[in-house]
Amino acid sequence: MQWETLADWIWAIYYLFIITTLCTAVFSIVKKGNKSWSIVAVLFTITVPIVSLIYSIGRPRGLNEFDYLVSQIQHGAFWSIFVLIGHFFLLGWWGLFLFKIRLINTSS
């Protein structure tokens, strides 16, 4: 039985983003830079893909994962709002991480 899904290259970019975020957050925790934000980033990095996978399993036929997420956000499903907030947090964490690295490199 064939279901709609996103292209393989999208999944490759997504999981590269997740793995890279996890590694840099753990690195940041070890180096004690933004420790509290990095711990939250690790938690979101682990929980967001799991929650997204669990709730996307029962999606209706003809919807890929992104379409289903958007439709669930429009319906106000808690899990979809959690996933959206998690992804925005991870993007913001990357901005903070890169900004901090830039400050360290320019002050050296």
Backbone as JSON, one array per atom type, in Angstrom:
{
  "sequence": "MQWETLADWIWAIYYLFIITTLCTAVFSIVKKGNKSWSIVAVLFTITVPIVSLIYSIGRPRGLNEFDYLVSQIQHGAFWSIFVLIGHFFLLGWWGLFLFKIRLINTSS",
  "N": [[0.83, -1.17, 0.0], [0.75, 2.09, -0.97], [1.66, 5.22, 0.4], [1.39, 8.76, 0.64], [4.36, 10.65, 0.82], [7.08, 12.75, 1.81], [9.76, 13.92, -0.3], [12.83, 12.09, -0.69], [15.19, 13.62, -0.48], [14.37, 15.76, 1.07], [13.88, 14.52, 3.52], [16.5, 13.7, 4.06], [17.83, 16.17, 4.43], [16.36, 17.11, 6.63], [16.89, 15.17, 8.67], [19.64, 15.42, 8.79], [19.79, 18.02, 9.76], [18.6, 17.6, 12.29], [20.39, 15.72, 13.5], [22.81, 17.15, 13.41], [22.1, 19.33, 15.0], [21.65, 18.05, 17.44], [24.25, 17.08, 18.01], [25.76, 19.51, 18.13], [24.44, 20.78, 20.22], [24.95, 19.07, 22.39], [27.74, 19.33, 22.4], [27.86, 22.04, 23.07], [26.8, 21.93, 25.64], [28.78, 20.45, 26.96], [30.94, 22.19, 26.7], [29.99, 24.18, 28.25], [28.56, 26.39, 27.27], [25.84, 28.46, 26.98], [24.24, 26.65, 28.52], [21.66, 25.98, 29.62], [19.89, 26.58, 27.51], [20.9, 24.85, 25.62], [20.37, 22.36, 26.75], [17.58, 22.32, 26.61], [17.4, 22.39, 23.85], [18.47, 19.86, 23.21], [16.49, 18.24, 24.36], [14.23, 18.99, 22.8], [15.22, 18.21, 20.3], [15.26, 15.48, 20.52], [12.6, 14.8, 21.27], [10.77, 16.05, 19.44], [10.97, 14.87, 16.73], [10.12, 12.26, 17.42], [7.52, 12.6, 18.51], [6.3, 13.75, 16.28], [6.51, 11.64, 14.43], [5.0, 9.61, 15.7], [2.39, 10.72, 15.8], [1.94, 11.19, 13.11], [1.63, 8.77, 11.95], [-1.02, 7.84, 11.8], [-2.18, 9.38, 9.82], [-4.49, 10.66, 7.32], [-5.1, 9.12, 4.13], [-3.44, 10.3, 1.23], [-2.33, 12.62, 2.2], [0.77, 14.09, 2.83], [3.44, 14.16, 5.3], [4.01, 16.84, 6.0], [1.76, 18.27, 5.02], [-0.2, 17.12, 6.61], [0.67, 17.93, 9.16], [0.33, 20.72, 8.94], [-2.47, 20.82, 8.57], [-3.29, 19.82, 11.03], [-2.29, 21.77, 12.74], [-3.94, 23.87, 12.03], [-6.31, 22.88, 13.04], [-5.75, 23.02, 15.68], [-4.44, 21.04, 17.18], [-2.71, 19.76, 19.93], [-0.26, 18.33, 19.79], [0.73, 19.05, 17.28], [1.16, 21.77, 17.56], [3.12, 21.7, 19.52], [5.18, 20.44, 18.04], [5.6, 22.4, 16.06], [6.41, 24.62, 17.66], [8.7, 23.45, 18.74], [10.34, 23.1, 16.44], [10.68, 25.8, 15.67], [12.0, 26.71, 17.96], [14.39, 25.24, 17.75], [15.47, 26.31, 15.39], [15.81, 28.95, 16.27], [17.62, 28.45, 18.32], [19.84, 27.66, 16.83], [20.38, 30.1, 15.58], [21.13, 31.62, 17.84], [23.34, 30.1, 18.69], [25.12, 30.29, 16.47], [25.42, 33.07, 16.39], [26.68, 33.51, 18.83], [29.08, 32.12, 18.4], [30.09, 33.67, 16.35], [30.53, 36.08, 17.73], [32.53, 35.25, 19.49], [34.58, 34.62, 17.68], [35.07, 37.12, 16.46], [35.96, 38.62, 18.59], [38.36, 37.52, 19.17]],
  "CA": [[0.0, 0.0, 0.0], [1.55, 3.3, -1.1], [1.18, 6.42, 1.06], [2.1, 9.97, 0.26], [5.44, 11.03, 1.72], [7.96, 13.79, 1.28], [10.88, 13.42, -1.11], [13.97, 11.58, 0.08], [16.16, 14.67, -0.21], [13.84, 16.55, 2.18], [14.15, 13.75, 4.72], [17.94, 13.74, 4.3], [18.13, 17.48, 4.99], [15.73, 17.19, 7.95], [17.63, 14.37, 9.65], [20.96, 16.05, 8.93], [19.55, 19.14, 10.67], [18.35, 17.06, 13.64], [21.62, 15.11, 14.02], [23.77, 18.23, 13.62], [21.63, 20.09, 16.15], [21.91, 17.25, 18.64], [25.7, 17.06, 18.25], [26.23, 20.83, 18.55], [23.87, 21.07, 21.54], [25.75, 18.31, 23.36], [29.03, 20.02, 22.43], [27.67, 23.29, 23.8], [26.63, 21.57, 27.06], [30.09, 20.05, 27.47], [31.77, 23.4, 26.76], [29.28, 25.06, 29.17], [28.09, 27.6, 26.61], [24.37, 28.43, 26.9], [23.92, 25.3, 28.98], [20.22, 25.74, 29.77], [19.29, 26.57, 26.17], [21.36, 23.64, 24.94], [19.63, 21.21, 27.3], [16.25, 22.38, 25.99], [17.59, 22.01, 22.44], [18.61, 18.4, 23.17], [15.18, 17.67, 24.62], [13.41, 19.18, 21.61], [15.79, 17.43, 19.21], [14.87, 14.08, 20.71], [11.15, 14.59, 21.36], [9.99, 16.54, 18.29], [10.81, 13.85, 15.69], [9.36, 11.12, 17.93], [6.11, 13.01, 18.57], [5.85, 13.92, 14.9], [6.37, 10.31, 13.84], [3.89, 8.88, 16.33], [1.1, 11.27, 15.41], [1.78, 11.17, 11.66], [1.35, 7.4, 11.5], [-2.44, 7.68, 11.51], [-2.7, 10.44, 8.95], [-5.35, 10.16, 6.24], [-4.5, 8.83, 2.83], [-3.35, 11.44, 0.32], [-1.62, 13.72, 2.84], [2.12, 13.78, 3.3], [3.65, 14.53, 6.7], [3.93, 18.29, 6.15], [0.36, 18.66, 4.84], [-0.93, 16.68, 7.8], [1.07, 18.82, 10.25], [-0.34, 22.01, 8.73], [-3.9, 20.66, 8.84], [-3.47, 19.64, 12.47], [-2.07, 23.08, 13.35], [-5.17, 24.63, 11.78], [-7.33, 22.35, 13.93], [-5.33, 23.3, 17.05], [-3.98, 19.84, 17.88], [-1.59, 20.09, 20.83], [0.99, 17.74, 19.33], [1.24, 19.8, 16.13], [1.68, 23.04, 18.08], [4.38, 21.33, 20.16], [6.16, 20.21, 16.98], [5.9, 23.7, 15.46], [7.22, 25.38, 18.62], [10.0, 22.78, 18.81], [11.15, 23.44, 15.27], [11.05, 27.21, 15.77], [13.02, 26.83, 18.99], [15.67, 24.74, 17.23], [15.99, 27.32, 14.47], [16.29, 30.06, 17.11], [18.82, 28.01, 19.02], [20.93, 27.75, 15.86], [20.72, 31.52, 15.45], [21.87, 32.0, 19.04], [24.61, 29.39, 18.67], [25.99, 30.89, 15.45], [25.71, 34.44, 16.81], [27.68, 33.43, 19.89], [30.36, 31.75, 17.77], [30.56, 34.86, 15.61], [31.06, 37.01, 18.72], [33.78, 34.7, 19.99], [35.59, 34.72, 16.63], [35.43, 38.52, 16.2], [36.66, 39.17, 19.75], [39.69, 36.89, 19.27]],
  "C": [[0.88, 1.25, 0.0], [0.88, 4.47, -0.39], [1.98, 7.59, 0.54], [3.19, 10.25, 1.29], [6.27, 12.1, 1.03], [9.11, 13.14, 0.52], [12.04, 13.02, -0.21], [14.97, 12.68, 0.43], [15.67, 15.59, 0.93], [14.11, 15.84, 3.5], [15.64, 13.76, 5.06], [18.34, 15.07, 4.94], [17.58, 17.59, 6.41], [16.54, 16.41, 8.99], [19.06, 14.85, 9.81], [20.86, 17.23, 9.89], [19.39, 18.64, 12.1], [19.64, 16.5, 14.25], [22.67, 16.18, 14.31], [23.38, 19.06, 14.84], [21.91, 19.34, 17.44], [23.4, 17.27, 19.0], [26.2, 18.42, 18.75], [25.66, 21.21, 19.91], [24.63, 20.33, 22.63], [27.13, 18.94, 23.5], [28.93, 21.3, 23.25], [27.46, 23.03, 25.29], [27.97, 21.23, 27.68], [31.0, 21.26, 27.64], [31.16, 24.47, 27.68], [28.92, 26.42, 28.54], [26.6, 27.51, 26.41], [23.83, 27.08, 27.35], [22.42, 25.05, 29.06], [19.52, 25.69, 28.42], [19.68, 25.31, 25.42], [20.65, 22.4, 25.46], [18.22, 21.17, 26.71], [16.34, 21.97, 24.52], [17.74, 20.5, 22.3], [17.25, 17.74, 23.39], [14.25, 17.81, 23.41], [13.91, 18.33, 20.44], [15.38, 15.96, 19.31], [13.35, 13.91, 20.62], [10.36, 15.0, 20.12], [9.88, 15.5, 17.17], [9.99, 12.65, 16.15], [7.87, 11.44, 17.96], [5.54, 13.14, 17.17], [5.62, 12.58, 14.21], [5.15, 9.58, 14.4], [2.55, 9.4, 15.84], [0.89, 11.29, 13.9], [1.47, 9.78, 11.12], [-0.1, 7.25, 11.08], [-3.02, 8.73, 10.59], [-3.54, 9.86, 7.82], [-4.57, 9.97, 4.94], [-4.52, 10.1, 1.96], [-2.66, 12.65, 0.91], [-0.21, 13.27, 3.19], [2.28, 14.35, 4.72], [3.48, 16.02, 6.92], [2.48, 18.77, 6.02], [-0.47, 18.29, 6.06], [-0.61, 17.56, 9.0], [0.35, 20.16, 10.13], [-1.84, 21.9, 9.03], [-4.17, 20.5, 10.33], [-3.21, 20.94, 13.24], [-3.33, 23.93, 13.19], [-6.31, 24.15, 12.68], [-6.97, 22.55, 15.41], [-4.9, 22.09, 17.85], [-2.72, 20.17, 18.68], [-0.27, 19.56, 20.29], [1.58, 18.55, 18.18], [1.79, 21.16, 16.55], [3.01, 22.81, 18.78], [5.49, 21.14, 19.12], [6.56, 21.53, 16.32], [6.78, 24.54, 16.38], [8.61, 24.77, 18.74], [10.9, 23.12, 17.64], [11.58, 24.91, 15.28], [12.11, 27.43, 16.84], [14.37, 26.37, 18.47], [16.29, 25.7, 16.23], [16.54, 28.52, 15.24], [17.55, 29.71, 17.86], [20.03, 28.06, 18.08], [21.36, 29.19, 15.65], [21.54, 32.0, 16.62], [23.25, 31.37, 19.04], [25.59, 30.03, 17.68], [26.36, 32.32, 15.79], [26.78, 34.45, 17.88], [29.05, 33.05, 19.34], [30.96, 32.93, 17.02], [31.17, 35.88, 16.58], [32.4, 36.54, 19.27], [34.89, 34.88, 18.97], [35.99, 36.17, 16.37], [36.17, 39.13, 17.37], [38.07, 38.59, 19.88], [40.72, 37.62, 18.46]]
}
